[in-house]
Amino acid sequence: MDPLRRSVSLILLFLLIHGARSFYLPGVAPEDFEKGHPLKVKVNKLTSIKTQLPYSFYSLPFCRPKKILDSAENLGEVLRGDRIENSPYEFKMREPKMCKTLCRLVPDAKQTKDLKEKIADEYRVNMILDNLPVVVPLRRSEQDPTPVYQLGFHVGLKGHYSGEKYFIHNHLSFTVKYHRDAETDLARIVGFEVKPYSVKHEYEGTWNQNTRLTTCDPHAKHTVVNSNSPQEVEEKKEIIFTYDVAFEESDVKWASRWDTYLLMSDDQIHWFSIVNSLMIVLFLSGMVAMIMLRTLYRDISKYNELETQEEAQEETGWKLVHGDVFRPPSNSDLLCIYVGTGVQFFGMILVTMIFAILGFLSPSNRGGLMTAMLLLWVFMGLFAGYASSRLYKMFKGTEWKKIALRTAIVFPAIVFAIFFVLNALIWGQKSSGAVPFGTMFALVFLWFGISVPLVFVGGYIGFKKPAIEDPVKTNKIPRQIPEQAWYMNPAFSILIGGILPFGAVFIELFFILTSIWLNQFYYIFGFLFLVFIILIVTCAEITIVLCYFQLCSEDYLWWWRSYLTAGSSALYLFLYATFYFFTKLEITKLVSGALYFGYMLIASYAFFVLTGTIGFYACFWFTRLIYSSVKID
């Protein structure tokens, strides 16, 4: 068995052992609770897949604690719109409560309107206990009793009873699952579930703090088990909020308590995705192998055997353009900038994936993935500066500081401009997803305070190195390019080149989009890493194949074309995102639509830079390899 096949087999075996789901390090130390120990229930943002605009929990008329305290948030959490605050719910470990009254509210006209809007937009309430998000267990089907879990519970329901009416979930039945140590009798929390109900509570006499409800009375063994007489949301109509807490012993260990959250999707489709992608790779690898071994070997042998002047004059194919193939392209500065940015992206994604596979980016560490990616992007500026200045020096450039500055600013400035406009739209909707001024300042500091200087350091190191020597000399006068066949037209070959890299990743892309826009966990980094490797190979191979055909037809303008060939897969990514928007999402608000397309534009732009750079370096290596293999007089 050759080393390549052996290593691929080992990788596949490693992923199979992990069920292709990256295991995770829980991220925080477990907390042990004695019986009767108070538990802190926190509330997070309200979320909706219909609007994609998060709101603070206390933006709605819910019961409040005496003093609202914000939990410290990391950069990733703030960018995600998380706002974690304390709540008035009082839990004590392994001490069940029945029909505990929280408060009585009488909403005014504005509060009623807000509640109805949030219920119509299907907003969900997110809560946290011991770092676990609350879930609603739902049955898969009548045949399959194993539950699926939905993150958060709906604020309320919309019903049609003689006209449109809105009902609020004012009774919450919580279940806290715990794993008990038989020796010490200490317990760890391993599950946090809720069943929401809408109940029009009733009582006798006038309301005070000690009023006993007739609709939910533990003394009379009368508990809430359905929403048959729901609580309607109406102006000046009282709403009484109540809750139950039950404690349930579980066999689930603390270290694997996140499994129920992460084991939501089916593995088979991911394996299908991998097999589909591997077919594309095998097909392309076959083509590249054929070109490299058969055609090139034959070409190089033939070129090196040409002896007489007459035969030399009859040269055809790629050797003919040897005097022009390394001529610097037009807009070479811009190419250097984009190649440098692509290297920065590649480094960021590779290191993030390795950390995720090793389990460092635990889902319990909310915002950890985004924080890690931002910081890695900043520190990878060093490699961006190095790559762009190396290429710039090869193109006989002399002003390395100018190229370093532009590498540090062009891509982030475009992304920041789009992000700023989107943030203004979110801010206009008074959503908690709007990035505060302080965080915006922190992002600008990361960019100009750390990233830009590192790009300059990388640029300085890269420029100090001796220039990369071309394997063949470049002629003084550029050669005329003959008329090309229709299928060698740049636009056509560039668009064709992007189809296969996109085809290799689009099934996994569906899951990534679903996790981002449908509020689910994505934690299948094992699969994602495999798909990333397949993407690199596909981008490299398709670019090499098309570059070879281009050189054979005596067109030596390959620099930009190699970048755009692989990079055009970003166009298909954006088109797929548009298709996903109209087929899978229920977004109706203009602002929410603008947010979706704005963020997908940023993602597609980043994908363009990443895949373009992979294609460029593959072609760069290929041309240097073949032209250094032939004897040129």
FIPAMAR-370459 format. One record per residue (C-alpha): x negated, y, z; residue in one letter; residue number from 1. Coordinates in nm, 2 decimals, padded with zeros to 4 digits. Layout:
N
px py pz marse guvo
X Y Z a NUM
...
END
This chain:
633
px py pz marse guvo
00.00 00.00 00.00 m 1
-00.15 00.33 -00.10 d 2
-00.21 00.60 00.17 p 3
00.07 00.83 00.03 l 4
00.34 00.56 00.04 r 5
00.22 00.45 00.39 r 6
00.24 00.81 00.53 s 7
00.59 00.86 00.37 v 8
00.71 00.53 00.53 s 9
00.57 00.64 00.87 l 10
00.75 00.97 00.85 i 11
01.08 00.80 00.75 l 12
01.04 00.55 01.03 l 13
00.97 00.83 01.28 f 14
01.29 01.00 01.17 l 15
01.49 00.68 01.18 l 16
01.38 00.62 01.54 i 17
01.50 00.96 01.63 h 18
01.82 00.90 01.43 g 19
01.68 01.19 01.22 a 20
01.80 01.42 01.50 r 21
01.52 01.59 01.66 s 22
01.51 01.51 02.03 f 23
01.48 01.82 02.24 y 24
01.31 01.92 02.56 l 25
01.59 02.04 02.78 p 26
01.42 02.38 02.81 g 27
01.51 02.45 03.17 v 28
01.46 02.26 03.49 a 29
01.76 02.06 03.61 p 30
01.95 02.20 03.91 e 31
02.08 01.98 04.18 d 32
02.40 02.07 04.36 f 33
02.52 01.96 04.70 e 34
02.89 01.90 04.76 k 35
03.06 02.23 04.81 g 36
02.78 02.43 04.65 h 37
02.92 02.74 04.46 p 38
02.89 02.71 04.08 l 39
02.85 03.02 03.87 k 40
03.09 03.03 03.57 v 41
02.98 03.29 03.31 k 42
03.17 03.42 03.01 v 43
03.01 03.48 02.67 n 44
03.14 03.66 02.36 k 45
03.47 03.60 02.19 l 46
03.41 03.45 01.84 t 47
03.62 03.40 01.53 s 48
03.53 03.22 01.21 i 49
03.79 03.43 01.03 k 50
03.62 03.77 01.11 t 51
03.26 03.67 01.21 q 52
03.27 03.97 01.44 l 53
03.19 03.88 01.81 p 54
03.34 04.09 02.09 y 55
03.27 04.11 02.46 s 56
03.49 03.89 02.68 f 57
03.61 04.20 02.88 y 58
03.72 04.39 02.57 s 59
04.05 04.20 02.62 l 60
04.28 04.23 02.93 p 61
04.14 03.93 03.12 f 62
04.09 03.90 03.50 c 63
03.77 04.07 03.61 r 64
03.53 04.02 03.90 p 65
03.48 04.30 04.15 k 66
03.16 04.40 03.96 k 67
03.07 04.30 03.61 i 68
02.70 04.19 03.59 l 69
02.52 04.13 03.26 d 70
02.28 03.84 03.24 s 71
01.94 03.91 03.09 a 72
01.93 03.83 02.72 e 73
01.64 03.75 02.49 n 74
01.60 03.91 02.15 l 75
01.76 03.62 01.96 g 76
02.07 03.64 02.19 e 77
02.12 04.01 02.13 v 78
02.08 03.97 01.75 l 79
02.34 03.69 01.77 r 80
02.59 03.91 01.96 g 81
02.58 03.71 02.28 d 82
02.69 03.91 02.58 r 83
02.67 03.69 02.89 i 84
02.85 03.82 03.20 e 85
02.98 03.69 03.53 n 86
03.34 03.58 03.58 s 87
03.61 03.57 03.86 p 88
03.64 03.19 03.84 y 89
03.53 03.02 04.16 e 90
03.40 02.66 04.14 f 91
03.26 02.46 04.43 k 92
03.07 02.14 04.35 m 93
03.30 01.83 04.37 r 94
03.58 02.03 04.53 e 95
03.88 02.01 04.30 p 96
04.13 02.30 04.28 k 97
04.48 02.30 04.16 m 98
04.69 02.59 04.04 c 99
04.44 02.86 04.17 k 100
04.59 03.20 04.09 t 101
04.33 03.43 03.93 l 102
04.52 03.76 03.89 c 103
04.84 03.91 03.76 r 104
04.82 04.16 03.47 l 105
05.08 04.38 03.30 v 106
04.93 04.48 02.96 p 107
05.00 04.83 02.81 d 108
05.07 04.90 02.44 a 109
04.70 04.91 02.34 k 110
04.61 04.59 02.54 q 111
04.91 04.41 02.39 t 112
04.80 04.51 02.04 k 113
04.44 04.40 02.11 d 114
04.56 04.06 02.23 l 115
04.79 04.00 01.94 k 116
04.51 04.10 01.69 e 117
04.26 03.86 01.86 k 118
04.52 03.58 01.86 i 119
04.61 03.63 01.49 a 120
04.24 03.62 01.40 d 121
04.20 03.29 01.60 e 122
03.94 03.42 01.84 y 123
03.79 03.17 02.08 r 124
03.67 03.23 02.44 v 125
03.32 03.10 02.51 n 126
03.22 03.02 02.87 m 127
02.90 02.88 03.03 i 128
02.84 02.67 03.34 l 129
02.49 02.56 03.43 d 130
02.38 02.66 03.08 n 131
02.64 02.43 02.91 l 132
02.90 02.59 02.68 p 133
03.26 02.50 02.74 v 134
03.42 02.26 02.49 v 135
03.78 02.16 02.41 v 136
03.80 01.78 02.36 p 137
04.02 01.68 02.06 l 138
04.11 01.33 01.93 r 139
03.96 01.24 01.59 r 140
04.27 01.04 01.49 s 141
04.53 00.80 01.63 e 142
04.30 00.51 01.54 q 143
03.98 00.66 01.67 d 144
04.00 00.76 02.04 p 145
03.65 00.91 02.06 t 146
03.69 01.28 02.10 p 147
03.54 01.56 01.88 v 148
03.44 01.87 02.07 y 149
03.52 02.23 01.97 q 150
03.32 02.51 02.11 l 151
03.53 02.75 02.32 g 152
03.91 02.77 02.35 f 153
04.15 02.99 02.16 h 154
04.27 03.31 02.32 v 155
04.62 03.21 02.23 g 156
04.86 03.08 01.97 l 157
05.08 03.23 01.70 k 158
05.42 03.08 01.67 g 159
05.74 03.13 01.46 h 160
06.03 03.13 01.70 y 161
06.30 03.35 01.55 s 162
06.03 03.58 01.41 g 163
05.65 03.59 01.47 e 164
05.55 03.56 01.84 k 165
05.22 03.55 02.01 y 166
05.14 03.33 02.32 f 167
04.84 03.36 02.55 i 168
04.65 03.07 02.71 h 169
04.69 03.18 03.07 n 170
04.63 02.85 03.24 h 171
04.30 02.67 03.20 l 172
04.25 02.31 03.32 s 173
03.87 02.27 03.36 f 174
03.69 01.93 03.39 t 175
03.33 01.94 03.52 v 176
03.14 01.62 03.46 k 177
02.85 01.54 03.69 y 178
02.59 01.27 03.73 h 179
02.53 01.18 04.10 r 180
02.22 01.05 04.25 d 181
02.33 00.76 04.48 a 182
02.04 00.81 04.72 e 183
02.05 01.18 04.79 t 184
02.42 01.24 04.70 d 185
02.30 01.54 04.50 l 186
02.47 01.59 04.16 a 187
02.38 01.75 03.83 r 188
02.63 01.90 03.58 i 189
02.64 01.70 03.25 v 190
02.97 01.82 03.10 g 191
03.20 02.12 03.09 f 192
03.54 02.08 02.93 e 193
03.87 02.27 02.93 v 194
04.23 02.22 02.82 k 195
04.40 02.55 02.77 p 196
04.78 02.59 02.82 y 197
05.03 02.87 02.78 s 198
05.27 02.88 03.07 v 199
05.54 03.14 03.17 k 200
05.48 03.13 03.54 h 201
05.77 03.19 03.78 e 202
05.79 03.27 04.15 y 203
06.04 03.38 04.41 e 204
06.07 03.72 04.56 g 205
05.82 04.01 04.49 t 206
05.46 03.95 04.39 w 207
05.18 03.97 04.64 n 208
04.84 03.80 04.68 q 209
04.99 03.50 04.86 n 210
05.29 03.44 04.64 t 211
05.34 03.07 04.56 r 212
05.43 02.99 04.20 l 213
05.72 02.76 04.13 t 214
05.58 02.66 03.79 t 215
05.24 02.55 03.93 c 216
05.24 02.44 04.29 d 217
04.99 02.18 04.43 p 218
05.20 02.14 04.75 h 219
05.51 02.03 04.55 a 220
05.28 01.82 04.32 k 221
05.40 02.04 04.03 h 222
05.11 02.09 03.79 t 223
05.07 02.22 03.44 v 224
05.05 01.95 03.18 v 225
05.20 02.11 02.87 n 226
05.29 02.44 02.71 s 227
05.66 02.38 02.68 n 228
05.76 02.72 02.82 s 229
05.48 02.94 02.69 p 230
05.38 03.29 02.80 q 231
05.46 03.55 02.53 e 232
05.24 03.85 02.48 v 233
05.46 04.16 02.51 e 234
05.41 04.51 02.63 e 235
05.49 04.57 03.00 k 236
05.55 04.19 03.05 k 237
05.35 04.04 03.33 e 238
05.09 03.76 03.26 i 239
04.98 03.55 03.55 i 240
04.64 03.38 03.50 f 241
04.58 03.04 03.68 t 242
04.33 02.76 03.65 y 243
04.26 02.40 03.78 d 244
03.92 02.24 03.83 v 245
03.87 01.87 03.83 a 246
03.54 01.69 03.89 f 247
03.46 01.37 03.71 e 248
03.16 01.14 03.77 e 249
02.97 01.05 03.45 s 250
02.70 00.80 03.35 d 251
02.54 01.05 03.12 v 252
02.20 01.15 03.24 k 253
02.11 01.52 03.27 w 254
01.84 01.49 03.00 a 255
02.09 01.38 02.74 s 256
02.38 01.60 02.83 r 257
02.36 01.80 02.51 w 258
02.42 01.48 02.29 d 259
02.79 01.53 02.29 t 260
02.75 01.88 02.14 y 261
02.49 01.77 01.89 l 262
02.63 01.44 01.77 l 263
02.92 01.60 01.59 m 264
02.84 01.52 01.23 s 265
02.80 01.20 01.03 d 266
02.45 01.08 00.95 d 267
02.54 00.91 00.63 q 268
02.59 01.22 00.43 i 269
02.24 01.34 00.53 h 270
02.08 01.02 00.41 w 271
02.28 01.06 00.09 f 272
02.13 01.41 00.06 s 273
01.78 01.28 00.12 i 274
01.82 00.99 -00.14 v 275
01.97 01.24 -00.39 n 276
01.67 01.48 -00.34 s 277
01.42 01.19 -00.36 l 278
01.56 01.08 -00.70 m 279
01.49 01.44 -00.83 i 280
01.14 01.43 -00.69 v 281
01.06 01.08 -00.83 l 282
01.19 01.19 -01.17 f 283
00.98 01.51 -01.16 l 284
00.67 01.33 -01.02 s 285
00.70 01.08 -01.31 g 286
00.69 01.37 -01.56 m 287
00.40 01.54 -01.39 v 288
00.21 01.21 -01.37 a 289
00.27 01.15 -01.74 m 290
00.15 01.50 -01.83 i 291
-00.15 01.48 -01.60 m 292
-00.27 01.13 -01.68 l 293
-00.16 01.07 -02.03 r 294
-00.14 01.40 -02.21 t 295
-00.40 01.59 -02.03 l 296
-00.65 01.31 -02.02 y 297
-00.60 01.26 -02.40 r 298
-00.63 01.64 -02.46 d 299
-00.94 01.69 -02.25 i 300
-01.11 01.38 -02.41 s 301
-01.02 01.51 -02.75 k 302
-01.14 01.87 -02.68 y 303
-01.47 01.75 -02.54 n 304
-01.53 01.52 -02.84 e 305
-01.48 01.80 -03.09 l 306
-01.82 01.82 -03.26 e 307
-01.80 02.00 -03.59 t 308
-01.71 02.36 -03.65 q 309
-01.43 02.25 -03.89 e 310
-01.26 02.04 -03.62 e 311
-01.30 02.32 -03.37 a 312
-01.12 02.56 -03.60 q 313
-00.82 02.33 -03.60 e 314
-00.77 02.35 -03.23 e 315
-00.41 02.36 -03.11 t 316
-00.23 02.36 -02.78 g 317
-00.33 02.49 -02.45 w 318
-00.71 02.51 -02.51 k 319
-00.65 02.78 -02.77 l 320
-00.55 03.03 -02.51 v 321
-00.85 02.97 -02.28 h 322
-00.98 03.32 -02.34 g 323
-00.65 03.48 -02.22 d 324
-00.51 03.25 -01.96 v 325
-00.68 03.43 -01.67 f 326
-00.61 03.78 -01.80 r 327
-00.45 03.98 -01.51 p 328
-00.07 04.01 -01.55 p 329
00.12 04.34 -01.58 s 330
00.23 04.47 -01.24 n 331
-00.04 04.25 -01.08 s 332
-00.02 04.46 -00.75 d 333
00.35 04.36 -00.71 l 334
00.26 04.00 -00.77 l 335
00.00 04.02 -00.49 c 336
00.25 04.17 -00.25 i 337
00.51 03.90 -00.32 y 338
00.27 03.61 -00.30 v 339
00.14 03.75 00.03 g 340
00.50 03.78 00.17 t 341
00.57 03.43 00.05 g 342
00.27 03.29 00.24 v 343
00.40 03.47 00.55 q 344
00.74 03.31 00.51 f 345
00.60 02.97 00.44 f 346
00.39 02.98 00.76 g 347
00.68 03.10 00.97 m 348
00.91 02.82 00.84 i 349
00.65 02.55 00.87 l 350
00.56 02.63 01.23 v 351
00.92 02.68 01.33 t 352
01.01 02.34 01.19 m 353
00.72 02.17 01.37 i 354
00.83 02.33 01.70 f 355
01.19 02.23 01.64 a 356
01.10 01.87 01.56 i 357
00.88 01.84 01.87 l 358
01.19 01.96 02.07 g 359
01.07 02.30 02.19 f 360
01.36 02.49 02.04 l 361
01.63 02.34 02.27 s 362
01.99 02.44 02.21 p 363
02.01 02.52 02.58 s 364
01.77 02.81 02.51 n 365
02.03 03.03 02.33 r 366
01.87 03.26 02.08 g 367
01.54 03.07 02.10 g 368
01.53 02.98 01.73 l 369
01.58 03.33 01.62 m 370
01.33 03.48 01.87 t 371
01.07 03.22 01.76 a 372
01.12 03.29 01.39 m 373
01.09 03.67 01.44 l 374
00.77 03.64 01.65 l 375
00.62 03.39 01.41 l 376
00.71 03.62 01.11 w 377
00.52 03.90 01.28 v 378
00.21 03.69 01.36 f 379
00.20 03.53 01.01 m 380
00.13 03.89 00.88 g 381
-00.24 03.79 00.92 l 382
-00.20 03.53 00.64 f 383
00.01 03.76 00.43 a 384
-00.27 04.02 00.42 g 385
-00.53 03.76 00.35 y 386
-00.34 03.59 00.06 a 387
-00.25 03.92 -00.11 s 388
-00.60 04.08 -00.08 s 389
-00.77 03.76 -00.21 r 390
-00.55 03.76 -00.52 l 391
-00.59 04.14 -00.56 y 392
-00.97 04.11 -00.56 k 393
-00.95 03.83 -00.82 m 394
-00.76 04.08 -01.04 f 395
-01.05 04.32 -01.00 k 396
-00.86 04.55 -00.76 g 397
-01.06 04.78 -00.53 t 398
-00.80 04.95 -00.30 e 399
-00.73 04.67 -00.05 w 400
-00.58 04.91 00.21 k 401
-00.31 05.02 -00.04 k 402
-00.22 04.65 -00.12 i 403
-00.22 04.56 00.26 a 404
00.01 04.85 00.34 l 405
00.25 04.76 00.06 r 406
00.25 04.39 00.16 t 407
00.34 04.48 00.52 a 408
00.62 04.71 00.41 i 409
00.80 04.62 00.08 v 410
00.99 04.30 00.19 f 411
01.07 04.40 00.55 p 412
01.19 04.75 00.43 a 413
01.44 04.60 00.19 i 414
01.57 04.35 00.45 v 415
01.58 04.62 00.72 f 416
01.78 04.85 00.49 a 417
02.04 04.59 00.43 i 418
02.05 04.49 00.80 f 419
02.09 04.86 00.90 f 420
02.39 04.90 00.67 v 421
02.55 04.57 00.80 l 422
02.48 04.68 01.16 n 423
02.66 05.01 01.10 a 424
02.96 04.82 00.97 l 425
02.96 04.60 01.28 i 426
02.92 04.90 01.50 w 427
03.22 05.07 01.33 g 428
03.43 04.77 01.43 q 429
03.32 04.81 01.80 k 430
03.19 04.45 01.80 s 431
02.94 04.32 02.05 s 432
02.75 04.19 01.74 g 433
02.62 04.54 01.67 a 434
02.24 04.55 01.76 v 435
02.19 04.82 02.03 p 436
01.95 05.11 01.97 f 437
01.69 04.97 02.21 g 438
01.68 04.63 02.03 t 439
01.65 04.81 01.70 m 440
01.35 05.00 01.84 f 441
01.20 04.67 01.96 a 442
01.23 04.53 01.60 l 443
01.07 04.84 01.45 v 444
00.79 04.81 01.71 f 445
00.73 04.44 01.62 l 446
00.71 04.54 01.26 w 447
00.48 04.85 01.28 f 448
00.31 04.78 01.61 g 449
00.21 04.42 01.55 i 450
00.29 04.30 01.20 s 451
00.14 04.59 01.00 v 452
-00.19 04.59 01.19 p 453
-00.22 04.21 01.15 l 454
-00.16 04.24 00.77 v 455
-00.45 04.49 00.76 f 456
-00.67 04.26 00.96 v 457
-00.58 03.97 00.71 g 458
-00.64 04.20 00.42 g 459
-00.98 04.31 00.54 y 460
-01.09 03.95 00.60 i 461
-00.96 03.84 00.26 g 462
-01.12 04.13 00.07 f 463
-01.46 04.07 00.24 k 464
-01.47 03.72 00.09 k 465
-01.63 03.68 -00.25 p 466
-01.38 03.71 -00.54 a 467
-01.23 03.38 -00.68 i 468
-01.42 03.31 -01.00 e 469
-01.22 03.22 -01.32 d 470
-01.32 02.88 -01.47 p 471
-01.34 03.04 -01.82 v 472
-01.43 03.38 -01.95 k 473
-01.15 03.62 -02.05 t 474
-01.17 03.77 -02.41 n 475
-01.19 04.15 -02.44 k 476
-00.91 04.16 -02.69 i 477
-00.58 03.99 -02.60 p 478
-00.46 03.72 -02.83 r 479
-00.13 03.76 -03.01 q 480
00.14 03.52 -02.88 i 481
00.31 03.33 -03.17 p 482
00.69 03.34 -03.20 e 483
00.84 03.10 -02.94 q 484
01.11 02.84 -02.99 a 485
01.45 02.93 -02.83 w 486
01.40 02.69 -02.54 y 487
01.07 02.85 -02.45 m 488
01.24 03.19 -02.41 n 489
01.13 03.33 -02.06 p 490
01.48 03.39 -01.94 a 491
01.60 03.04 -02.04 f 492
01.30 02.85 -01.90 s 493
01.31 03.05 -01.57 i 494
01.68 02.98 -01.52 l 495
01.63 02.61 -01.60 i 496
01.34 02.59 -01.35 g 497
01.55 02.69 -01.05 g 498
01.82 02.42 -01.09 i 499
01.61 02.13 -00.96 l 500
01.47 02.29 -00.64 p 501
01.83 02.40 -00.56 f 502
01.97 02.06 -00.64 g 503
01.72 01.90 -00.39 a 504
01.84 02.11 -00.10 v 505
02.21 02.20 -00.17 f 506
02.37 01.92 00.04 i 507
02.16 02.02 00.35 e 508
02.25 02.38 00.27 l 509
02.61 02.30 00.32 f 510
02.55 02.19 00.68 f 511
02.33 02.50 00.75 i 512
02.61 02.73 00.62 l 513
02.87 02.54 00.82 t 514
02.67 02.58 01.14 s 515
02.61 02.95 01.09 i 516
02.96 03.05 00.97 w 517
03.18 02.79 01.13 l 518
03.03 02.83 01.48 n 519
02.88 02.48 01.51 q 520
02.54 02.35 01.63 f 521
02.28 02.26 01.37 y 522
02.02 02.03 01.53 y 523
01.91 01.79 01.26 i 524
01.57 01.93 01.21 f 525
01.43 01.59 01.12 g 526
01.64 01.59 00.81 f 527
01.57 01.95 00.75 l 528
01.19 01.90 00.76 f 529
01.22 01.62 00.51 l 530
01.43 01.84 00.28 v 531
01.17 02.12 00.32 f 532
00.89 01.88 00.21 i 533
01.11 01.77 -00.09 i 534
01.17 02.14 -00.18 l 535
00.79 02.22 -00.18 i 536
00.72 01.92 -00.41 v 537
01.01 01.99 -00.64 t 538
00.92 02.36 -00.68 c 539
00.55 02.27 -00.74 a 540
00.63 02.00 -01.00 e 541
00.89 02.18 -01.20 i 542
00.66 02.49 -01.23 t 543
00.37 02.28 -01.34 i 544
00.58 02.10 -01.61 v 545
00.72 02.42 -01.75 l 546
00.38 02.59 -01.72 c 547
00.22 02.31 -01.93 y 548
00.49 02.34 -02.20 f 549
00.44 02.72 -02.20 q 550
00.06 02.69 -02.25 l 551
00.10 02.43 -02.52 c 552
00.31 02.67 -02.72 s 553
00.02 02.92 -02.69 e 554
00.20 03.16 -02.45 d 555
-00.05 03.25 -02.18 y 556
00.17 03.49 -01.97 l 557
00.22 03.24 -01.69 w 558
00.15 03.44 -01.38 w 559
00.49 03.60 -01.33 w 560
00.68 03.32 -01.50 r 561
00.55 03.06 -01.26 s 562
00.67 03.28 -00.96 y 563
01.01 03.34 -01.12 l 564
01.06 02.98 -01.24 t 565
01.07 02.84 -00.88 a 566
01.21 03.16 -00.74 g 567
01.52 03.15 -00.96 s 568
01.66 02.87 -00.73 s 569
01.75 03.17 -00.50 a 570
02.00 03.28 -00.76 l 571
02.17 02.94 -00.74 y 572
02.17 02.96 -00.36 l 573
02.36 03.29 -00.37 f 574
02.61 03.15 -00.63 l 575
02.66 02.85 -00.40 y 576
02.71 03.08 -00.10 a 577
02.98 03.26 -00.31 t 578
03.15 02.93 -00.39 f 579
03.13 02.83 -00.02 y 580
03.29 03.16 00.08 f 581
03.59 03.11 -00.14 f 582
03.64 02.74 -00.08 t 583
03.55 02.68 00.29 k 584
03.59 03.01 00.48 l 585
03.91 03.19 00.57 e 586
03.76 03.54 00.58 i 587
04.01 03.81 00.48 t 588
03.87 04.13 00.63 k 589
03.66 04.35 00.40 l 590
03.40 04.42 00.67 v 591
03.36 04.04 00.74 s 592
03.32 03.97 00.37 g 593
03.06 04.24 00.34 a 594
02.88 04.09 00.64 l 595
02.88 03.74 00.48 y 596
02.75 03.85 00.15 f 597
02.50 04.09 00.31 g 598
02.34 03.82 00.52 y 599
02.35 03.57 00.24 m 600
02.18 03.82 00.01 l 601
01.90 03.85 00.27 i 602
01.88 03.47 00.29 a 603
01.86 03.43 -00.09 s 604
01.60 03.71 -00.11 y 605
01.38 03.52 00.15 a 606
01.44 03.19 -00.04 f 607
01.32 03.36 -00.36 f 608
01.00 03.48 -00.20 v 609
00.93 03.14 -00.04 l 610
01.00 02.92 -00.35 t 611
00.84 03.17 -00.59 g 612
00.52 03.16 -00.39 t 613
00.52 02.77 -00.39 i 614
00.56 02.77 -00.77 g 615
00.29 03.03 -00.82 f 616
00.03 02.85 -00.62 y 617
00.11 02.52 -00.78 a 618
00.07 02.67 -01.13 c 619
-00.25 02.86 -01.02 f 620
-00.41 02.53 -00.90 w 621
-00.29 02.35 -01.22 f 622
-00.43 02.60 -01.47 t 623
-00.77 02.63 -01.28 r 624
-00.79 02.24 -01.28 l 625
-00.72 02.19 -01.65 i 626
-00.94 02.48 -01.78 y 627
-01.23 02.38 -01.56 s 628
-01.21 02.02 -01.71 s 629
-01.28 02.12 -02.07 v 630
-01.61 02.22 -02.23 k 631
-01.58 02.56 -02.38 i 632
-01.86 02.70 -02.60 d 633
END
